[in-house]
Amino acid sequence: MDIDELRQEIENANDVDDLSPRAEQQVRALSGIAKSWFQLRELTQDIFDKGDDKSKLQEMLDEQAELSDRIKSEHNLVYKDSSWINLLCNAMSNEVEELRDTTPWKYWSKNEEFEREEAKGEAIDILHFLLQVFDELGMDAEDIYNEYMEKNEVNHCRQDGDY
């Protein structure tokens, strides 16, 4: 029984008792593989996360929140949510312009080169402000992941539909 036949039989079954013995055997085997995969995934996450539950993204979000709180405190900054987001958008816009300036955008110039190392610094500046936007919106790494995956699916659907 190939995977398409198994999928079809599972879709047509009302419960496990409706599966043929061969299909039930394959489902049990796949369940065991899936369980082993999840166990392996948990083990590797423990290794790569160095024993804590924080993702690298969450660590960056936490670091940015700490920096943001410090800046707000030291400069006595108090804004409404929308005003603060607007200020962050202005900052990101300027950083995007600085990133663009690292590229050879002057079509009339013969002497321009791409300044890759400077571009990396500008991209990180953008990321700092973007992380702060996420913090201001009350988003953690899990929220960002979920929103991204949902929007990514929408974007793929749009491409499938000649958006």
Phi, psi and omega in degrees: 000122179275175187296325179292321177294320178296315179301316180297317180294320178296316180297326182276345183278143175276328175203181185300327181297339180277352181280148175291159179304321180294317179295319179298320179296318180292321178298317179297319179296316179295323178298319178295319178296315180299317180297317178297320180296315179296322178295318178296319179298316178297319180297313181292325177296319178299320181291309185285335178274003177056037173088354177249168184267004183277134170279165177297322178298315180296323177297318178295319177299316179296317179297318180293321178299320178297315179296317180299315178299320179297313181297315179299319181291311184293333182251009179050049181268125177223115180226156170290158182310310185294323178294319180294316178299318179299317178297320178294322177298318177299317180297316179296320179301316178295320179293324177296319177297319177295323176296315179300323181295343177280350180263157179281077185269347180278095185298339181273351183265140179262352189252008183274143175229157177286126181263079189301313182294319176295322179298321178300316179297318179293321178297321178293322176301317178299316180298320177305310182292323179294319176299323179292323175299314179302317179297315180297330179275000178074027182261134172257183184302321180295317178298316180298315179301311182297315180296319179298311182298320179296313181292324178298320177297317177300315181296322176294319177298319178298318179294323178296331183261021179058046181303000000 
